[in-house]
Amino acid sequence: MRTKILQMLRQAESGRFISGQELCETFGVSRTAVWKVIKQLEEAGYEIEAVRNRGYRLVSVPDILSKNELESRLQTRWMGHPVCYFEQLDSTNTEAKRIAENLKGREGQGTVVVADMQTSGRGRRGRNWSSPHGEGIFFTVLLKPEIEPANAPMLTLVMALAAAKGIAEVTGLTAEIKWPNDIVLNGKKIVGILTEMSAQVDYVNHIVVGTGINVHQTEFPDEIAQTATSLDLELKREGRTLEISRACLLGKVLSQFEHYYEIYLQTQDLSALMEEYNSLLVNCKRQVRVLDPLGEFEGKALGIDAGGRLMVERGQELVKVSSGEVSVRGIYGYV
């Protein structure tokens, strides 16, 4: 009921009060029960105006991540139903895999695990992902698609497209994609994505797509300080002031992911998303360095193909680079 009352207060037209009687009738409870929920929301940090004979009105919302706040922000049909929220967790990917292992068949599709802080956040190739309390968004989507296991890595690119679109929608910042799993702003990393899969030879048990978004960070560990940034830092750089709600941003990203994921499932490839993805690809039509364990080389990035591989023009040869142990850098730096 707390989530539903919060939704009603949030969705009310500007300045409109919702009467206690309306809330009582909607949920079939007493005025005392409604009053208790309002007090619980106030204790959580919500500013709610109460006026006799008029009702309640939501005045301001804190930047908090909670199950109620997240669920009240969702505008999806199935993504994020349910939300599993933790104030602190080792890793949202690890928790999502734990959940998946205790569910049968296609149960749990669309479950979203969110943590306000991770103690063992991970990126590609086992790198640590800085996940401090109250500063970023750390979440994992649990999926159980009926696809070929070889097609699973493309979901990293689907999430990258969703994250870039969600960030642009909320902040107005032009977020670009650095193939295959980073989002960058002004040449610095703001989002990382890690996709992991449990599968048999020809059957996917489950896939978890973990994402970290830097929102309020103002400083970073030394090893990433030159290549990382946050939404707050980039807004300040542009001379803009914007109070970002992490729950709002996450809700937008999940809506975008639901949309793009359903398009992806129609073909099990990126044929319908290639053009939009390539329009956001930061290295497209530029010289890049491909860091492959089998040997580095340079060439011109031409965009992705339907399989999510990066097409690189190397002299007279067209090389299709698959993700995995391969990284791509700009000729003179990270981008």
JOVENWO-V867389 format. One record per residue. N is the residue number from 0. RES is the residue in three letters. PSI is psi in whole degrees, 0 to 359 (NA if undefined). Layout:
N&RES&PSI, N&RES&PSI
This chain:
0&MET&327, 1&ARG&317, 2&THR&316, 3&LYS&320, 4&ILE&319, 5&LEU&319, 6&GLN&316, 7&MET&318, 8&LEU&320, 9&ARG&323, 10&GLN&353, 11&ALA&145, 12&GLU&149, 13&SER&126, 14&GLY&351, 15&ARG&134, 16&PHE&147, 17&ILE&122, 18&SER&151, 19&GLY&325, 20&GLN&320, 21&GLU&318, 22&LEU&319, 23&CYS&315, 24&GLU&325, 25&THR&319, 26&PHE&356, 27&GLY&41, 28&VAL&174, 29&SER&165, 30&ARG&326, 31&THR&319, 32&ALA&319, 33&VAL&316, 34&TRP&320, 35&LYS&320, 36&VAL&317, 37&ILE&316, 38&LYS&322, 39&GLN&321, 40&LEU&320, 41&GLU&320, 42&GLU&333, 43&ALA&351, 44&GLY&356, 45&TYR&137, 46&GLU&114, 47&ILE&125, 48&GLU&130, 49&ALA&124, 50&VAL&128, 51&ARG&136, 52&ASN&5, 53&ARG&320, 54&GLY&219, 55&TYR&147, 56&ARG&133, 57&LEU&121, 58&VAL&313, 59&SER&155, 60&VAL&129, 61&PRO&161, 62&ASP&85, 63&ILE&150, 64&LEU&118, 65&SER&164, 66&LYS&314, 67&ASN&314, 68&GLU&316, 69&LEU&313, 70&GLU&327, 71&SER&344, 72&ARG&343, 73&LEU&137, 74&GLN&38, 75&THR&161, 76&ARG&318, 77&TRP&337, 78&MET&128, 79&GLY&17, 80&HIS&89, 81&PRO&173, 82&VAL&130, 83&CYS&108, 84&TYR&140, 85&PHE&135, 86&GLU&325, 87&GLN&140, 88&LEU&153, 89&ASP&308, 90&SER&133, 91&THR&326, 92&ASN&315, 93&THR&317, 94&GLU&320, 95&ALA&323, 96&LYS&324, 97&ARG&315, 98&ILE&314, 99&ALA&322, 100&GLU&341, 101&ASN&9, 102&LEU&151, 103&LYS&153, 104&GLY&231, 105&ARG&13, 106&GLU&144, 107&GLY&357, 108&GLN&126, 109&GLY&357, 110&THR&136, 111&VAL&124, 112&VAL&127, 113&VAL&139, 114&ALA&139, 115&ASP&336, 116&MET&140, 117&GLN&140, 118&THR&341, 119&SER&47, 120&GLY&143, 121&ARG&150, 122&GLY&195, 123&ARG&150, 124&ARG&34, 125&GLY&8, 126&ARG&150, 127&ASN&150, 128&TRP&116, 129&SER&124, 130&SER&64, 131&PRO&158, 132&HIS&134, 133&GLY&10, 134&GLU&334, 135&GLY&185, 136&ILE&123, 137&PHE&113, 138&PHE&159, 139&THR&136, 140&VAL&130, 141&LEU&125, 142&LEU&148, 143&LYS&65, 144&PRO&153, 145&GLU&78, 146&ILE&167, 147&GLU&137, 148&PRO&328, 149&ALA&342, 150&ASN&354, 151&ALA&320, 152&PRO&338, 153&MET&339, 154&LEU&336, 155&THR&318, 156&LEU&327, 157&VAL&316, 158&MET&323, 159&ALA&317, 160&LEU&318, 161&ALA&318, 162&ALA&317, 163&ALA&318, 164&LYS&319, 165&GLY&317, 166&ILE&316, 167&ALA&320, 168&GLU&319, 169&VAL&320, 170&THR&338, 171&GLY&0, 172&LEU&146, 173&THR&95, 174&ALA&135, 175&GLU&160, 176&ILE&131, 177&LYS&108, 178&TRP&138, 179&PRO&345, 180&ASN&18, 181&ASP&149, 182&ILE&136, 183&VAL&152, 184&LEU&124, 185&ASN&40, 186&GLY&6, 187&LYS&148, 188&LYS&133, 189&ILE&341, 190&VAL&139, 191&GLY&148, 192&ILE&136, 193&LEU&116, 194&THR&131, 195&GLU&150, 196&MET&145, 197&SER&122, 198&ALA&162, 199&GLN&188, 200&VAL&315, 201&ASP&23, 202&TYR&131, 203&VAL&122, 204&ASN&306, 205&HIS&159, 206&ILE&136, 207&VAL&131, 208&VAL&105, 209&GLY&140, 210&THR&137, 211&GLY&130, 212&ILE&124, 213&ASN&119, 214&VAL&297, 215&HIS&1, 216&GLN&139, 217&THR&350, 218&GLU&159, 219&PHE&161, 220&PRO&151, 221&ASP&322, 222&GLU&344, 223&ILE&3, 224&ALA&330, 225&GLN&346, 226&THR&354, 227&ALA&154, 228&THR&181, 229&SER&166, 230&LEU&317, 231&ASP&316, 232&LEU&320, 233&GLU&325, 234&LEU&317, 235&LYS&321, 236&ARG&326, 237&GLU&2, 238&GLY&25, 239&ARG&149, 240&THR&121, 241&LEU&123, 242&GLU&106, 243&ILE&126, 244&SER&117, 245&ARG&324, 246&ALA&320, 247&CYS&313, 248&LEU&316, 249&LEU&319, 250&GLY&319, 251&LYS&318, 252&VAL&318, 253&LEU&323, 254&SER&316, 255&GLN&320, 256&PHE&317, 257&GLU&315, 258&HIS&308, 259&TYR&326, 260&TYR&318, 261&GLU&325, 262&ILE&316, 263&TYR&317, 264&LEU&334, 265&GLN&329, 266&THR&348, 267&GLN&27, 268&ASP&188, 269&LEU&20, 270&SER&324, 271&ALA&352, 272&LEU&352, 273&MET&312, 274&GLU&315, 275&GLU&318, 276&TYR&311, 277&ASN&333, 278&SER&341, 279&LEU&0, 280&LEU&114, 281&VAL&330, 282&ASN&2, 283&CYS&131, 284&LYS&20, 285&ARG&159, 286&GLN&136, 287&VAL&164, 288&ARG&122, 289&VAL&118, 290&LEU&92, 291&ASP&133, 292&PRO&336, 293&LEU&355, 294&GLY&131, 295&GLU&152, 296&PHE&163, 297&GLU&153, 298&GLY&186, 299&LYS&122, 300&ALA&129, 301&LEU&358, 302&GLY&182, 303&ILE&160, 304&ASP&185, 305&ALA&339, 306&GLY&4, 307&GLY&6, 308&ARG&143, 309&LEU&123, 310&MET&121, 311&VAL&125, 312&GLU&115, 313&ARG&92, 314&GLY&238, 315&GLN&2, 316&GLU&141, 317&LEU&114, 318&VAL&131, 319&LYS&112, 320&VAL&125, 321&SER&149, 322&SER&181, 323&GLY&250, 324&GLU&6, 325&VAL&140, 326&SER&156, 327&VAL&133, 328&ARG&162, 329&GLY&165, 330&ILE&325, 331&TYR&13, 332&GLY&200, 333&TYR&316, 334&VAL&NA
